[in-house]
Amino acid sequence: MKTHIEKCLSGEHLTIGEASSVMDTIMTGQATDSQIAGLMVALRAKGETIDELVGFARTMREHAVKMTIHDPDAIDMCGTGGDGLGTFNISTVASFVAAGAGVTVAKHGNRSVSSLSGSADVLTALGVNVQCTAETVQACIDRIGIGFLFAPLYHPAMKYAAKPRAELGVRSIFNMVGPLTNPAGVKRQLVGVYHSGVAHLFSGALQKLDVEKACIVYSDDGMDEVTLSGGTVVHEVNKNSPLREYHVRPEDFGFSTISLESLHGGDKNANAGIALNILKGESSPARNVVIANAALGIYVAGKAKTILEGTQKAVESIDSGKALEKLQKLIQYTDLP
């Protein structure tokens, strides 16, 4: 551990093998809090690399409580968080809209770290039991088409890094590795990130982690989601194909530009109210941004050939009541004894 910290402090990068070994030391409780904190700072100071992210993710996957799902085209839709913009839980609501359009969603998430309401917080406020067993979550995914994998239940070995992470209180490689370690082993992902450099890290890491298809997005306004207040850069990863990078604007989804302020959320109860209004079909800028994010998720899952087709399917998912029905069924299934 000390050797690897020293290497990072000198500005050198860890190989995949070294990063994997370091993460294993952490996840087996062999590293001290000071060593973990030192590594976090050293990696952050020199700048994390694709190989370091891959090494951490592979080991974290090995230590995870695993789940098998039967749809090879299942997706995860999440953001890294940390954009500091105070928007409501866009990707969480978009997950139900994608599910209503026939996409199998294994959403991996946690409680809030930097915002008032994380995905687990808003789902709890909506009535979903986020702490049910892995068997129940697997049944939800197989029968309903959507389930929520509450990260602490599937990554128990991360407890060893909890104290130094909390005490340092700064963004680190651990914030980035979460979206790469879905316990269901999904091969398709929509990931929102807060910075262009992080998008390059994620696209490179996902290529090495053998995904089938993924889109990594970051917005001109700083959102870690598809935005409608301006443009969004998309890094599209397809297995055995070169990386594609392109820019999408509100009109590509059939929408006009909106203000970022119209997407502001609040605490978990306020955000639950916003989510319900959208799923019940209320027209608003919030609804439109959810549709745009769901559209890209539907595209990533292979249920739409274009983003515009994905938009049409997302609209139909809400207007038909199918998206709301997915939430209602998830509440019902997770509440069963």
SERO-524484 format. One record per residue (C-alpha): x, z, y. Coordinates in Angstrom, 3 decimals, always signed. Layout:
X,Z,Y
...
//
This chain:
+0.000,+0.000,+0.000
+2.768,+0.979,+2.443
+4.636,-2.258,+1.732
+1.568,-4.338,+2.512
+0.855,-2.429,+5.729
+4.474,-2.943,+6.798
+4.184,-6.658,+6.046
+1.083,-6.967,+8.228
+2.692,-4.951,+11.036
+5.576,-7.427,+11.075
+3.066,-10.240,+11.610
+3.218,-11.648,+8.087
+0.102,-12.578,+6.133
-0.918,-11.306,+2.699
-1.402,-13.714,-0.188
-4.728,-13.782,-2.040
-3.125,-11.731,-4.815
-1.708,-9.148,-2.413
-5.007,-8.818,-0.544
-6.850,-8.446,-3.836
-4.411,-5.753,-4.978
-4.753,-3.830,-1.704
-8.539,-3.919,-1.926
-8.382,-2.693,-5.531
-6.228,+0.241,-4.426
-8.842,+1.104,-1.795
-11.841,+0.676,-4.103
-10.365,+2.856,-6.849
-9.761,+5.737,-4.442
-5.968,+5.495,-4.542
-5.482,+4.852,-0.814
-5.593,+7.633,+1.773
-7.851,+7.451,+4.827
-4.783,+7.002,+7.033
-3.535,+4.102,+4.905
-6.925,+2.378,+5.005
-7.143,+2.817,+8.782
-3.568,+1.595,+9.200
-4.281,-1.513,+7.155
-7.461,-2.256,+9.113
-5.619,-2.069,+12.426
-2.594,-4.036,+11.178
-4.787,-6.857,+9.839
-6.857,-6.957,+13.016
-3.774,-6.952,+15.266
-2.100,-9.906,+13.557
-5.379,-11.715,+12.843
-7.028,-11.895,+9.426
-6.579,-15.055,+7.340
-8.688,-17.049,+4.909
-6.577,-15.894,+1.943
-6.891,-12.243,+2.943
-10.660,-12.586,+3.215
-10.803,-14.304,-0.194
-8.652,-11.614,-1.835
-10.765,-8.788,-0.416
-14.015,-10.546,-1.363
-12.961,-11.284,-4.953
-12.039,-7.665,-5.612
-15.158,-6.346,-3.901
-17.233,-8.665,-6.109
-15.468,-7.341,-9.215
-16.355,-3.746,-8.287
-19.976,-4.531,-7.351
-23.080,-3.651,-9.368
-23.977,-7.154,-10.503
-27.315,-8.857,-10.840
-28.274,-12.083,-12.596
-30.866,-14.342,-11.024
-32.225,-17.428,-12.677
-32.491,-19.913,-9.795
-29.126,-21.660,-9.265
-30.262,-22.726,-5.785
-31.022,-19.188,-4.568
-29.626,-18.387,-1.137
-28.582,-15.481,+1.039
-29.312,-15.574,+4.771
-27.435,-13.066,+6.900
-25.268,-12.562,+9.941
-22.053,-10.643,+10.402
-23.674,-8.758,+13.273
-21.670,-7.469,+16.174
-22.790,-10.050,+18.730
-24.031,-7.199,+20.949
-26.972,-9.200,+22.290
-29.781,-6.907,+21.159
-31.937,-9.600,+19.575
-34.553,-8.771,+16.951
-33.816,-9.237,+13.220
-34.009,-13.025,+13.189
-32.414,-13.786,+9.809
-34.525,-11.115,+8.088
-37.787,-12.672,+9.292
-36.440,-16.174,+8.584
-35.801,-15.102,+4.972
-39.542,-14.603,+4.397
-40.306,-17.948,+6.022
-37.775,-19.701,+3.764
-39.227,-17.883,+0.732
-42.711,-19.043,+1.738
-41.355,-22.598,+1.696
-40.280,-22.237,-1.940
-36.705,-21.037,-1.481
-35.457,-18.189,-3.690
-33.863,-15.616,-1.381
-31.535,-12.794,-2.478
-30.958,-11.109,+0.874
-27.953,-8.810,+1.007
-27.893,-6.353,+3.903
-27.441,-2.882,+5.276
-28.570,-0.454,+7.914
-27.505,-0.956,+11.502
-23.850,-0.706,+12.456
-23.765,-2.026,+16.033
-27.437,-2.664,+16.862
-30.593,-0.554,+17.052
-31.993,-2.071,+13.871
-30.268,-3.581,+10.837
-32.059,-5.578,+8.141
-32.593,-2.482,+5.974
-33.983,-0.574,+8.956
-36.604,-3.166,+9.890
-37.621,-3.739,+6.262
-38.130,+0.003,+5.833
-40.290,+0.044,+8.973
-42.335,-2.821,+7.495
-42.966,-0.794,+4.330
-40.384,-2.265,+1.949
-38.565,+0.227,-0.279
-34.957,-0.894,+0.161
-33.599,+1.749,-2.230
-35.400,+0.662,-5.399
-33.457,-0.069,-8.587
-31.508,-3.236,-9.266
-33.984,-4.024,-12.056
-36.866,-3.908,-9.573
-35.017,-6.099,-7.068
-34.209,-8.617,-9.795
-37.879,-8.682,-10.815
-38.859,-9.233,-7.169
-36.502,-12.195,-6.871
-37.670,-13.727,-10.160
-41.412,-13.145,-9.633
-41.922,-13.233,-5.864
-38.982,-15.394,-4.840
-37.398,-12.822,-2.519
-35.613,-9.495,-2.891
-33.436,-7.223,-0.767
-30.088,-5.993,-2.058
-29.231,-2.847,-0.100
-25.439,-3.013,+0.144
-24.544,+0.684,-0.449
-26.365,+0.643,-3.803
-24.405,-2.374,-5.038
-20.979,-1.569,-3.579
-20.520,+2.149,-4.370
-16.719,+1.864,-4.271
-16.913,+1.052,-0.557
-17.472,+4.787,-0.028
-13.690,+5.181,+0.010
-13.444,+3.105,+3.199
-16.478,+4.658,+4.904
-14.726,+7.508,+6.728
-11.820,+5.539,+8.267
-14.214,+2.741,+9.242
-16.546,+5.176,+10.984
-13.745,+7.084,+12.708
-12.005,+3.950,+13.982
-15.275,+2.385,+15.086
-13.771,-1.082,+15.554
-14.589,-4.380,+13.936
-12.391,-5.039,+10.912
-12.036,-7.209,+7.826
-14.689,-5.036,+6.156
-17.302,-6.356,+8.590
-16.508,-9.898,+7.504
-16.292,-9.364,+3.756
-19.897,-8.129,+3.348
-21.586,-11.552,+3.641
-19.131,-12.928,+1.050
-20.014,-10.386,-1.635
-23.682,-10.859,-2.526
-24.113,-9.020,-5.873
-26.504,-11.709,-7.107
-23.665,-14.237,-6.981
-25.625,-16.788,-4.948
-23.976,-20.188,-4.606
-25.766,-21.145,-1.381
-25.529,-19.278,+1.907
-26.513,-19.387,+5.557
-24.150,-17.115,+7.481
-24.233,-16.357,+11.188
-20.972,-15.310,+12.861
-20.106,-14.116,+16.363
-17.040,-16.254,+17.151
-15.650,-19.726,+16.455
-12.496,-18.317,+14.858
-14.585,-16.313,+12.403
-16.537,-19.465,+11.525
-13.294,-21.164,+10.502
-12.337,-18.130,+8.399
-15.708,-18.096,+6.647
-15.845,-21.818,+5.969
-12.349,-21.735,+4.478
-13.092,-18.622,+2.429
-16.397,-19.942,+1.086
-14.678,-23.148,-0.031
-12.180,-21.083,-2.042
-14.944,-18.810,-3.364
-16.613,-21.820,-4.997
-19.953,-22.064,-3.204
-22.234,-25.020,-3.845
-23.409,-25.321,-0.239
-23.166,-23.132,+2.851
-23.703,-23.373,+6.577
-21.821,-21.060,+8.913
-23.293,-20.955,+12.408
-22.328,-19.565,+15.792
-24.126,-20.201,+19.042
-22.981,-21.166,+22.506
-24.732,-18.052,+23.837
-22.819,-15.769,+21.440
-25.621,-15.185,+18.929
-24.705,-14.932,+15.240
-27.757,-17.086,+14.462
-29.082,-20.544,+15.274
-30.107,-20.301,+18.930
-32.681,-22.166,+21.000
-31.214,-21.113,+24.352
-28.498,-23.743,+24.006
-26.421,-25.335,+21.273
-25.267,-24.049,+17.893
-22.105,-25.094,+16.066
-22.576,-25.574,+12.317
-19.759,-25.590,+9.766
-21.232,-27.117,+6.614
-19.446,-26.480,+3.318
-20.318,-28.628,+0.304
-18.595,-28.236,-3.053
-15.925,-30.891,-3.667
-16.495,-32.418,-0.207
-14.658,-32.145,+3.120
-15.882,-29.588,+5.639
-18.403,-30.968,+8.154
-18.656,-29.576,+11.669
-21.483,-30.538,+14.015
-23.546,-29.314,+16.944
-27.318,-28.829,+16.887
-29.596,-28.338,+19.871
-33.200,-27.093,+20.197
-34.571,-30.643,+20.188
-33.040,-31.250,+16.737
-35.613,-28.746,+15.473
-38.387,-30.185,+17.630
-38.251,-27.354,+20.191
-37.511,-27.009,+23.885
-34.904,-24.624,+25.291
-35.857,-20.949,+25.612
-34.251,-17.968,+27.348
-32.084,-15.556,+25.378
-33.999,-12.687,+26.987
-37.158,-13.792,+25.151
-35.457,-12.862,+21.856
-34.582,-9.288,+22.755
-35.697,-6.664,+20.275
-35.735,-2.884,+20.193
-35.644,-0.199,+17.547
-36.756,-0.746,+13.961
-40.438,-0.200,+14.763
-40.417,-2.607,+17.701
-38.643,-5.220,+15.597
-41.097,-4.704,+12.737
-43.894,-5.449,+15.197
-42.174,-8.652,+16.311
-41.706,-9.675,+12.667
-45.382,-9.126,+11.835
-46.552,-11.078,+14.872
-44.389,-14.032,+13.827
-45.470,-13.933,+10.178
-49.122,-13.698,+11.254
-48.729,-16.962,+13.164
-48.474,-15.836,+16.781
-46.892,-18.486,+19.015
-43.782,-17.310,+20.875
-40.120,-18.159,+21.507
-39.336,-15.575,+18.791
-41.402,-17.574,+16.283
-39.563,-20.771,+17.215
-36.089,-19.299,+16.735
-37.133,-17.897,+13.347
-38.406,-21.347,+12.348
-35.084,-22.924,+13.383
-33.077,-20.458,+11.288
-35.446,-20.774,+8.326
-35.211,-24.564,+8.621
-31.456,-24.459,+8.146
-31.879,-22.057,+5.219
-34.372,-24.424,+3.589
-31.856,-27.246,+4.108
-29.005,-25.198,+2.567
-31.205,-24.431,-0.461
-31.729,-28.157,-1.024
-35.482,-27.977,-0.342
-35.169,-30.306,+2.658
-32.970,-33.364,+3.153
-32.783,-32.892,+6.928
-33.048,-30.047,+9.408
-36.214,-31.559,+10.868
-37.826,-31.645,+7.416
-36.765,-28.017,+7.033
-38.495,-27.244,+10.335
-41.738,-28.814,+9.132
-41.621,-26.760,+5.920
-40.890,-23.571,+7.862
-43.877,-24.169,+10.159
-46.117,-24.773,+7.139
-44.810,-21.591,+5.491
-45.994,-19.500,+8.443
-49.214,-21.354,+9.252
-50.385,-21.333,+5.620
-49.858,-17.566,+5.362
-47.281,-17.969,+2.583
-44.473,-16.274,+4.532
-46.626,-13.215,+5.266
-47.737,-13.147,+1.628
-44.075,-12.905,+0.534
-43.650,-9.796,+2.685
-46.888,-8.258,+1.410
-45.878,-8.833,-2.214
-42.395,-7.410,-1.631
-43.928,-4.254,-0.135
-46.269,-3.978,-3.129
-43.613,-4.594,-5.808
-41.000,-2.248,-4.326
-43.570,+0.541,-3.993
-44.463,+0.483,-7.695
-43.249,+3.522,-9.704
//
